[in-house]
Amino acid sequence: MIYGYARSVQDPVDTTLPEPVDKIFSDISSDAHIGAQLRELINTIRPGDVILTRSPDRFGYSKSLVRELLDLIHSKGATVRFTDDGKLSDEFVEMSNNLKRED
């Protein structure tokens, strides 16, 4: 299955993805470390599934939290593909590039 993930209602994940998705999960930005929809998405994924999202910072503002979530997703046999690295901080661009090389 291919899933889309957006962190806020304004995130255009559903209209800018390069391919159709089976289901979109979307959280409204908040101070919560992991949004309810992201938690549900992580509980839903199975080996071979793909998560499309705009950038690593959609998963959180902390580099360590993003790394932890990406490790969890990969441990479940799923992969993450980022659709837009254009507006990321240098830290997140480097993380995204490293992850792309690992996949």
C-alpha positions in Angstrom: 0.0 0.0 0.0 1.1 3.6 -0.6 0.1 6.1 2.1 0.4 9.9 2.2 1.1 11.8 5.4 0.6 15.5 6.0 1.3 17.4 9.3 -1.3 20.1 8.8 -4.5 20.8 6.9 -2.6 23.3 4.7 0.0 20.7 3.7 -0.7 20.1 0.0 0.4 16.4 0.2 -2.7 15.1 -1.4 -2.4 17.4 -4.5 1.3 17.4 -5.1 2.3 13.8 -4.7 3.9 12.3 -7.8 1.7 9.2 -7.7 -1.7 8.2 -6.3 -1.9 7.0 -2.7 -4.3 4.4 -1.1 -4.9 6.6 2.0 -3.9 9.9 3.4 -3.2 10.5 7.1 -3.2 14.1 8.2 -2.5 15.7 11.6 -3.0 19.4 12.5 0.3 20.9 13.8 0.5 20.9 17.5 3.0 20.6 20.4 2.3 16.9 20.6 5.4 14.9 19.8 3.5 12.4 17.6 0.1 13.3 16.2 -2.8 10.8 16.4 -2.9 10.2 12.7 0.9 9.6 12.5 0.5 7.1 15.3 -2.3 5.4 13.4 -0.3 5.3 10.2 2.7 3.7 12.0 0.3 1.1 13.5 -1.2 0.5 10.0 1.9 0.0 7.9 3.1 -3.5 6.9 6.3 -4.7 5.2 6.5 -3.4 1.7 4.3 -0.4 2.3 5.5 3.1 1.3 4.8 6.4 3.0 5.0 9.6 0.8 5.4 12.9 2.6 6.7 16.2 1.6 9.8 16.2 3.8 11.3 14.7 7.0 10.2 17.7 9.1 6.5 16.6 8.5 7.2 13.9 11.1 8.4 16.4 13.7 10.6 19.4 14.5 13.3 17.5 16.4 16.0 15.7 14.4 16.1 12.9 17.1 12.3 12.4 16.9 12.4 12.2 13.1 15.2 9.7 13.2 13.4 7.6 15.8 10.2 7.6 13.8 12.0 6.8 10.5 13.9 3.9 12.3 10.5 2.6 13.6 9.0 2.8 10.1 12.0 1.0 8.6 11.9 -1.7 11.3 8.4 -2.5 10.3 9.6 -3.1 6.7 8.1 0.0 5.2 9.9 2.8 3.4 9.5 6.6 3.3 9.8 8.7 0.2 10.1 12.5 0.4 8.6 14.5 -2.4 10.2 18.0 -1.8 13.6 18.7 -0.3 13.5 22.3 -1.5 12.6 24.1 1.7 14.4 22.1 4.4 17.0 23.1 6.8 20.5 21.8 6.0 20.2 19.1 8.8 17.0 17.7 7.3 18.3 17.8 3.8 21.4 15.8 4.9 19.1 13.3 6.8 16.8 12.9 3.8 19.8 12.3 1.4 21.3 9.7 3.8 17.9 7.9 4.0 17.6 7.9 0.2 21.0 6.3 -0.1 20.1 3.6 2.6 16.8 2.6 0.8 
